[in-house]
C-alpha cells in the first residue's frame, strides 16, 4: 500500500503520519509539503517526519503527473488552514485549497482503484444555529477557507463517478498537541493563555457553539476513511467527524479549561459581539459507519497534554498570538523577509 499525504509538515500531518505508521505498519508513506511551517517544531521527541519513507517538497499547484500517479491512497491535508489566513490571502486560498487540491487528482489518469481522503471542515455550516447540522443540510460558508472546502467537496462528488472511493471528513475544530503545534485554535489558545497569563479571556460574548476534536482522533478517522470500502457509505461520502460530548458554547469551554487547570481565571466579555460562526453538528452518520473509530480523547486529558507540551516551549512570549505559533504570523514573516511572494510561492 502506497500512501501520499499532502501537507504532512503542518499541524495535523505529523499526528496522522505517526498513527498510520503504527496502525498500517507495512504501508509506504510519502509526505508532500511546500514547507511553509516545517520549522515550527514544538516537540523534543522524534519528529513524525522521520517516520515517512519519503519526504518530497513541492507545491500542490505544480505537482508532477508521474509522481502522483503511483499512489494507491491519497490523503489531502494541505491547505491555507484557517479563517484569518484565508481572509488575508483569499485568492491564494482558492488557488491552493481548492484548485491546488484538485490539481493533485487531475494529474491521475486512472482514479478507479484509488482511495482518497479529504480533510474538510464543519466550518462550512457557518451560522448554523442551535439545531445540529446534518450532512444533507444546506451549507453556509462565511469565509474563504470554508468556501474552499465546499468547492472541493462538490468537485470530489463528481470525481467519484470515475470509480475511486472518496471520503470528505468534515472535521470539528481541531485541538491537541502536535509536533508543530498551532495556538490559533480555540482550545489551544485557551490553554496557552492560561499558562502564560494565568487567565482565559473570551473577547466575544462566548455564546457561539463549536464542536471540537482532538488531533489524535482526527488521525483515527483518517485511518478509517483510507480503508473504507465503497459498500460502507458509497463511492463518495461526506461525514461530520466529532462527537456530542465535545460540543461546547465557547464560554462553557473556557470555564471547562479553567476548571482543569488550577488557579486560572476566566473572563467573558458579555458585552462583546457574538461570533457569526456558530454551529452544532449531527454525528449520527459517523457513528453508524465508523463505530470502531469514534473519538476516544477526553477534554481533561487533551488540556493536560497541551499544558505539558506548551510548558516545554522555550520562552513562549506573552503575545503568543503574534508569534510563530500562529500560522498567519509565519506566512507574514516569510513574505516580509522576501522568502515568499504575494502568491505564496517560494522566491
C-alpha positions in Angstrom: 0.0 0.0 0.0 1.5 3.3 -1.1 0.1 6.4 0.7 0.6 10.0 -0.2 -0.1 12.6 2.4 -0.1 16.2 1.3 0.5 18.8 4.0 2.3 16.4 6.3 4.5 19.1 7.7 1.6 21.1 9.2 -0.3 20.7 12.4 -2.4 17.6 11.8 0.0 15.9 9.4 2.6 14.6 11.9 -0.1 13.1 14.1 -1.6 11.3 11.0 1.8 10.0 9.9 2.6 8.7 13.4 -0.8 7.0 13.7 -0.7 5.4 10.2 2.8 4.1 10.8 1.5 2.3 13.8 -1.8 1.0 12.5 -0.7 0.2 8.9 2.9 -0.7 9.5 3.5 -2.2 6.1 2.5 0.9 4.2 4.9 3.0 2.2 4.2 6.6 3.3 5.3 9.6 1.3 4.9 13.1 2.6 4.4 16.0 0.2 4.6 19.6 1.6 5.8 23.0 0.4 7.4 23.6 3.8 5.9 26.8 5.0 5.7 25.6 8.6 8.4 22.9 8.6 10.5 25.0 11.1 7.6 25.4 13.5 8.6 22.5 15.7 7.2 22.1 19.2 8.5 18.8 20.3 11.8 17.5 21.6 10.8 13.9 20.7 11.4 12.2 17.4 9.7 14.1 14.6 7.0 12.2 12.8 8.6 13.4 9.5 11.3 10.7 10.0 8.6 8.0 10.0 7.8 8.8 6.4 9.5 6.5 3.9 10.0 9.5 1.6 9.6 13.3 2.0 9.0 15.4 -1.1 9.0 19.2 -1.0 6.6 20.7 -3.5 3.6 22.9 -4.2 0.2 21.3 -4.9 -0.2 23.7 -7.8 2.8 22.2 -9.6 2.7 18.5 -8.6 4.2 16.1 -11.1 1.9 13.7 -13.0 4.3 10.8 -13.0 4.9 11.2 -9.3 1.3 11.4 -8.1 0.0 8.5 -10.2 2.0 5.9 -8.3 -0.1 6.0 -5.1 -2.9 3.8 -4.1 -4.2 6.1 -1.4 -4.1 9.9 -1.1 -4.7 12.0 2.0 -5.4 15.7 1.2 -4.4 17.7 4.2 -2.5 20.6 2.6 -4.4 23.9 2.9 -4.1 27.6 3.9 -5.6 26.4 7.1 -7.7 28.9 9.0 -10.0 31.9 8.6 -7.6 34.8 9.2 -5.2 33.5 6.7 -8.0 32.8 4.2 -9.2 36.3 4.5 -5.8 37.8 4.1 -5.0 35.6 1.2 -8.4 34.9 -0.3 -7.4 34.4 -3.9 -4.4 32.3 -3.0 -6.6 30.3 -0.6 -8.7 29.3 -3.6 -5.7 28.5 -5.7 -4.2 26.2 -3.0 -7.1 24.8 -1.0 -9.4 24.4 -4.0 -7.6 24.3 -7.3 -4.3 23.0 -6.0 -6.1 20.2 -4.2 -8.0 19.2 -7.3 -4.8 19.5 -9.4 -3.4 16.5 -7.5 -6.3 14.3 -8.6 -6.5 15.8 -12.2 -2.9 14.6 -12.7 -4.0 10.9 -12.2 -5.3 9.4 -15.4 -7.0 6.4 -13.8 -8.7 7.1 -10.5 -10.7 3.9 -10.4 -8.6 2.0 -7.9 -7.7 4.9 -5.7 -8.9 5.7 -2.2 -9.0 9.5 -1.5 -9.4 11.2 1.9 -10.1 15.0 2.0 -9.7 17.0 5.2 -12.8 19.1 5.0 -14.4 21.1 7.8 -17.6 21.6 9.7 -17.0 25.3 9.4 -18.8 25.2 6.1 -22.1 25.2 8.1 -21.3 28.8 9.1 -24.1 30.3 11.1 -25.9 27.1 11.7 -28.0 27.9 14.7 -28.8 25.6 17.6 -30.2 22.7 15.6 -27.5 20.1 14.8 -26.4 20.2 11.2 -26.6 17.0 9.1 -24.5 16.3 6.1 -27.6 16.8 3.9 -28.4 20.2 5.3 -27.7 23.4 3.4 -24.2 24.8 3.7 -23.5 28.4 4.7 -19.7 29.1 4.3 -18.9 32.5 5.7 -15.1 32.6 5.0 -12.7 32.0 2.1 -11.4 28.9 4.0 -14.9 27.4 4.4 -15.8 28.3 0.8 -12.7 26.4 -0.5 -13.8 23.3 1.4 -17.3 23.5 -0.2 -15.8 23.9 -3.7 -13.5 20.8 -3.3 -16.3 18.7 -1.9 -18.6 19.5 -4.8 -15.8 18.5 -7.3 -14.9 15.4 -5.4 -18.5 14.2 -5.6 -18.3 14.5 -9.3 -15.0 12.7 -9.5 -16.4 9.7 -7.6 -18.2 8.8 -10.9 -14.8 7.7 -12.2 -14.6 4.9 -9.6 -12.5 5.9 -6.6 -13.7 5.7 -3.0 -13.7 9.3 -1.7 -14.3 10.4 1.8 -14.7 14.1 2.8 -14.1 14.2 6.6 -15.9 17.3 7.8 -13.7 17.7 10.9 -14.8 19.6 14.0 -12.4 22.3 15.2 -9.0 20.7 15.8 -7.2 20.8 19.1 -4.4 19.0 21.0 -0.7 18.6 21.0 1.3 18.1 17.8 4.9 18.1 16.6 4.0 21.5 15.0 1.6 23.0 17.5 -0.8 25.8 16.4 -2.0 28.2 19.0 -4.5 29.9 16.6 -7.2 27.3 17.5 -9.7 28.0 20.3 -8.8 25.3 22.8 -5.1 25.5 22.2 -5.3 29.3 22.6 -7.2 29.0 25.9 -4.6 26.6 27.3 -1.7 28.8 26.2 -3.3 31.9 27.6 -4.0 30.1 30.9 -0.3 29.2 31.2 1.2 32.5 30.0 -1.2 34.9 31.6 -3.0 32.9 34.3 -6.3 33.7 32.8 -8.6 33.0 29.8 -10.2 36.0 28.2 -13.1 35.4 25.8 -13.3 38.6 23.7 -16.8 37.8 22.2 -19.9 37.1 24.3 -19.0 33.4 24.3 -22.4 32.2 23.0 -21.4 30.5 19.7 -21.5 26.8 19.5 -18.4 24.9 18.3 -17.7 21.2 18.0 -14.1 20.1 18.8 -12.0 17.1 18.1 -8.5 16.1 19.3 -5.9 15.6 16.5 -5.4 12.0 17.7 -9.0 11.3 16.9 -8.7 13.1 13.6 -5.9 10.7 12.7 -8.0 7.7 13.7 -10.8 9.0 11.4 -8.3 9.3 8.6 -7.2 5.7 9.1 -10.9 4.6 8.8 -11.5 6.7 5.7 -8.4 5.4 4.0 -9.7 1.8 4.3 -13.4 2.4 3.9 -14.9 0.1 1.3 -17.5 1.5 -1.2 -20.2 -0.6 0.3 -19.8 1.3 3.6 -21.3 4.7 2.6 -20.9 4.7 -1.2 -18.1 5.8 -3.5 -18.5 9.3 -2.3 -19.2 10.1 1.3 -19.2 13.4 3.3 -19.3 12.8 7.0 -19.3 15.1 10.1 -16.4 13.9 12.3 -16.6 14.6 16.1 -18.8 13.8 19.0 -21.7 15.3 21.0 -19.5 15.2 24.1 -17.1 17.7 22.6 -19.6 20.3 21.5 -19.4 23.5 23.6 -20.5 27.0 23.7 -17.3 29.0 23.8 -17.9 30.4 27.2 -18.5 26.9 28.6 -15.3 25.6 27.0 -13.4 28.5 28.6 -14.8 27.6 32.1 -14.1 23.9 31.5 -10.4 24.6 30.8 -10.3 26.9 33.9 -11.7 24.0 36.0 -9.0 21.6 34.7 -6.0 24.0 35.2 -5.8 25.2 38.8 -5.7 28.9 39.6 -6.8 30.1 36.2 -9.3 33.0 36.0 -11.9 33.2 33.2 -13.2 36.5 31.9 -16.1 36.6 29.4 -16.9 39.9 27.6 -20.7 39.7 27.9 -20.9 43.0 26.0 -18.9 41.7 23.1 -20.3 40.9 19.7 -21.1 37.2 19.1 -19.0 35.3 16.5 -21.2 34.7 13.5 -19.6 31.2 13.1 -21.9 29.2 15.3 -22.9 25.7 14.6 -23.9 22.4 16.2 -23.3 19.2 14.2 -25.0 15.9 13.9 -22.6 13.0 14.1 -25.0 10.1 13.6 -23.6 9.2 10.2 -20.0 8.9 11.6 -21.3 6.8 14.5 -23.1 4.5 12.1 -20.3 4.0 9.6 -17.2 4.2 11.8 -18.2 2.6 15.1 -14.7 1.4 15.8 -13.1 4.8 15.2 -15.1 7.1 17.4 -13.3 9.8 19.3 -11.5 8.5 22.4 -9.8 11.5 23.8 -11.2 13.4 26.8 -11.2 17.1 27.2 -9.3 16.9 30.5 -6.5 14.6 29.0 -6.2 16.9 26.0 -5.9 20.0 28.1 -3.3 18.5 30.3 -1.3 17.2 27.4 -1.4 20.6 25.8 -0.4 22.2 29.1 2.6 19.9 29.4 3.6 20.4 25.8 3.2 24.2 25.9 5.2 24.4 29.1 8.2 22.9 27.4 8.3 25.5 24.6 11.3 27.7 25.4 10.4 31.3 26.2 6.8 31.3 24.9 6.1 35.0 24.6 3.1 36.6 26.4 2.0 37.9 23.0 2.0 34.4 21.5 -0.9 35.3 19.3 1.6 37.3 17.2 4.3 34.7 17.4 5.4 31.8 15.1 2.9 29.6 16.9 0.2 31.3 14.9 0.2 30.4 11.2 -0.7 33.8 9.8 2.3 35.3 11.6 4.6 32.7 10.0 3.3 33.4 6.5 3.5 37.2 7.1 7.1 36.8 8.3 8.2 34.8 5.3 6.7 37.4 3.0 8.3 40.3 4.9 11.7 38.5 4.5 11.1 38.1 0.8 11.2 34.4 1.1 7.6 34.0 -0.2 5.9 36.2 -2.9 2.4 37.5 -2.7 1.1 34.3 -4.3 2.8 32.2 -1.6 5.4 30.8 -3.9 8.9 30.5 -2.6 11.1 33.2 -4.1 
